[in-house]
Amino acid sequence: MCQITKELAALRRPGLLVEAANHGTAGYERRRDLRRMLRAAIPPSPRAALERLLPLEAALEHRRRTADKNYSFPRHVDILMALLAEARAFRSTSTPA
């Protein structure tokens, strides 16, 4: 199991947050959404996207848990939505070890 897979498996988030992100994956458009979230002209590979999204999500989770006034629920849902979609793409393109 690679490090990214371990990190994804270890994520534990509130049900409402995950449910909202799951619902949002239906409208996820990789090129458009990663451009906005990662500020990347060309979307990276699913693995590279996950490597960039995981720290963003961790920072949002920290803000949520500490009730930081700069926490954004919509941003957290967006990042989780991208994580879910990119994880699916990563699993479908990666070869089993």
N, C-alpha and C positions, 0 to 999 in steps of 0.2 A: 504494500500500500504506500503510495507516494505521499509526500508531506501535504500537498494540497488536499488530497482525499481525506487525510487524517483531520486536517483543520475543518473541512466541511462537515465531516461526521461528528465533530465535537461541538458544533454550533447548537446552542439551545436558546431559543428566543420565544417570547410570548406568542400564544396562539393567534391572537388578533393580528399581530405584525406579520406572521408567516402566512396567515390566510389572505391578508391583503396583498402580499407579495405574490402568492400563488395565483390569485385572481388576475393580477397585473401581467403575468407572463403571457397571457393570451394576446395582448396587444404589444408585446415586446418586439421591437425592430432593432436588431443588433447594430446595424450601421448608425442609425439615428441616435439610439439611446446611449451607446458607448461613446459616440462623439461628444455628446452632452456631458455624460458622467465622468469620463476620463480625459476630456479635452484632447481627443486624439482624432486627427484628420482621417486616418485609416484604422479601422478596428483591428486590434491585435488578435492573435490566436486565442482560442478559449482558455488555454493554460495561462498565457500572458495576461489576459483580462482578469482571470481569477487571482493571479498574483498581485494585481493592482487593486482589485475590488475588496479583497479580504481585509487589508489594513484600513481601508475607508470604512468598512462595516464595523470593524473593531472599535474605531474611534467613535462612531455613532452610538454603538452599544455602551461604551463608557459614558458618553454624555447622557444617554437615557438613564442609566443606572445611578448617576450622580445628580440627576435632575438639573443638569446644566441648562441655563437659560438659552443657550445657542443650539439646543437639540432641535432637530427638525424631523417630525414623524414622516412627512411626505418624502423627504430625502432618504430616510432609513428604508422606507418601503421600496423606493426606486432602486437603491443599492442591493437590497435583498432580492428583488425581482431579477435584477441582472445576474446576481450570484446564482440563483436557481436556474435561469436559462443557460448561463455559461457552463454551469456544472453538468447540465444535461448534454450540452454540446461536447464538453470535454470527455464525458464518459462514452459518448457514441464514437468519438474519434480516437480515443486512446486504446492501445492494445493491451490485453491482459498480460501480466508478468508471469 
